Every structure is written in C-alpha cells, then in structure tokens.
Amino acid sequence: MAGSEAVLVQLDPLMDTHLQQIVELAARYRLPAIYDSRRILALTSQVDGGLISYGADIRGMGRAGASYVDRILRGARPKDLPVDQASRFQLVINLKTAKALGLTISPSLLAQADEVIE
C-alpha cells in the first residue's frame, strides 16, 4: 500500500474472505476506503478507513429477485424473463472517519448522500 492515497474495494468472494485484513490495513495506513456496500461501511465504522460506500441498493435488488421468483413460480420460463439491473444506488458517507483522517467532505457531496454517519 506504500504510495497509495486511498483504497477502492469492490467485494467479491475472494475479497470478502480477506475483508477484515483489508479493513485493518486501511486503518493502519490511514487510507480512506470506498466500498461498494453499505454493509461493509457499517462494519468499518469502528475503525478509520471506512469513509464512503457507493453501490446498488441491496434491498431493492432483493425485491426484484423476489419478483423473479414469483413469476417463475407462476409458470414463467426463466429464459423468457428480461435481465434486470440495479436502478437505484446508495451513497453513504462516514463523517467520523473523515474527521479521524483529517478530511473535509464538500457540502455538495454531503447533500447528495443518502445517509451521513456522524
């Protein structure tokens, strides 16, 4: 991580396996970290490093998935169903981490956030 100024973490099964180590390293090196999941930001709120999360609305995706299951159970063929993608994304900013890292978040970015952790 030498020379890095920030970390962008997009989780997949491999990264998820090493999440605790990633969080600890970001904290040790005082690197602001951006995650693609609000869940991860909540896990990192106790340590410096979990600054921002920006990713698909997981609850909305769950509702869409339930809709697919419902249609299949009612007789729809999976191959006939359209591919759906996330249409809503959530921006969460952790001001506790920003303060701990000595960062200032612009008011315009804060105004766009879906949630601000203070």
Residue pairs with C-beta under 8 A, 6 or more apart in sequence:
1 7
1 25
1 29
1 31
4 29
4 31
5 31
6 31
6 32
6 33
6 34
7 22
7 26
7 31
7 32
7 33
7 34
7 49
8 33
8 34
9 15
9 19
9 22
9 33
9 34
9 35
9 36
9 40
10 36
11 19
11 35
11 36
11 37
11 40
15 22
19 40
19 43
22 33
23 33
23 43
23 44
23 47
23 49
23 50
24 47
25 31
26 32
26 33
26 44
26 47
26 48
26 49
26 50
27 44
27 47
27 48
27 49
30 48
30 49
30 101
31 49
32 49
32 51
32 52
32 97
32 98
32 101
32 103
33 44
33 49
33 50
33 51
33 52
34 51
34 52
34 53
34 54
35 41
35 44
35 50
35 52
35 53
35 55
36 53
36 54
36 55
36 56
37 53
37 55
37 58
38 53
38 55
38 58
38 90
38 92
38 115
39 58
40 50
40 53
41 50
41 52
41 53
41 92
41 94
41 117
43 50
44 50
44 94
44 97
45 94
45 96
45 97
45 117
48 97
48 100
48 101
49 97
50 94
50 97
51 93
51 94
51 97
51 98
51 101
51 103
52 91
52 92
52 93
52 94
53 90
53 91
53 92
54 89
54 90
54 91
54 92
55 89
55 90
56 86
56 88
56 89
56 90
57 86
57 88
57 89
57 90
60 86
60 87
60 88
61 86
64 84
68 78
68 81
68 84
71 81
72 78
72 81
90 114
90 115
91 112
91 113
91 114
91 115
92 113
92 114
92 115
92 116
92 117
93 105
93 109
93 110
93 113
93 115
93 116
93 117
94 117
95 105
95 116
95 117
95 118
96 117
96 118
98 104
98 105
110 116
